Amino acid sequence: MRQRFGWIAIVLALVLVVAGCGNSNKEEKSTDDAGATTNTEEGASNTPASYDGVTVKIGVQGKGGLFGKAQEEKWFEDAFGELGAKVEWVEFQSGPPMIEAMASNHLDFAGMGNMPPISAQAAGIDFTIISQLLDGKNNVAIIVPTDSSIKSIADLKGKKVAVTKGSNAYNFLYRVLDKAGLSKSDIEEIQLQPDETQPSFEGGKVDAWAVWDPYISLNTLSGKARVLADGESEGVLSPSFQLVRSDFAKQYPDLVTLYLKTFEKARQWEAGNQDEAFQRYADERSIPLELIKGIQSRSTMINIPVSDETIADQQKTADFQLELGTIRKQINVADVFDNQYIEAALK
């Protein structure tokens, strides 16, 4: 049964994540309002700085997808190459390993959901959130079997609910329960990874499942499940963000802006060529086109400044995680957001 769903982990690459790191450049630089770097030595021009010898490591979750197209077209290689920098692609399986790499100065850019940054900030890891990747309305949900008698969040009381601890879905589940007047003790939490939960869900061993896409689309499009609650219905968002290591941003602000510009080029290609893009994603993973379309509809990529409303919701998430004991100190999430790079990139 588990082999049947082995490909699902690969599909997670559709919610793509990027990362990168560069070598030290000791030349003194200053940043203008657009995030461009200029040489501060007397008589220097405003021409772009050279980054000969810098290698930008870009990480992706899985192979193919949007960044598969970018690699094929060499969009990032060409953009950074014009400034003398090189690009190296590195594959990750999830957000937490990216945070670990960033903490050890081995990674500069990373994209992930809203929970890992909260844990990272509470642990004192130095990073900056530079843009928003997903709005968080439909990419995380609680699903139940199609014929389940569970009709509301209140009906989860006393039920077995599967969830992956530390994930966006974990935060979503308990914030939604709290909103409905239920506590952690009101359900029987079953901690499982998604590939372990799938056969248990189909076999009726769990009553509900808090999870993200592609598992939502896989089960709802196949008629095995229906959505009990998602971010849109409950007003509890699970956004994703792009992060940069703060020291990298201080050293190379124009490379941060260039990264976001190049990502936007890739995103606009996908938005303007959906038939080609979705068929490409389906073919490279040998999965149904309808599943790809379902995932894309729930997890449409964006690349925008983070709004005050989203930051406020992120603070609610951090405060709630402190109450749960997931993090051990109070944090002010606004400290790690900086829209200057994405605003410059979108000009």
Order of alpha helices (4+ residues) and beta strands (2+ residues): alpha-beta-beta-beta-alpha-alpha-beta-alpha-beta-alpha-beta-beta-beta-alpha-beta-alpha-beta-alpha-beta-alpha-beta-alpha-alpha-alpha-alpha-alpha-alpha
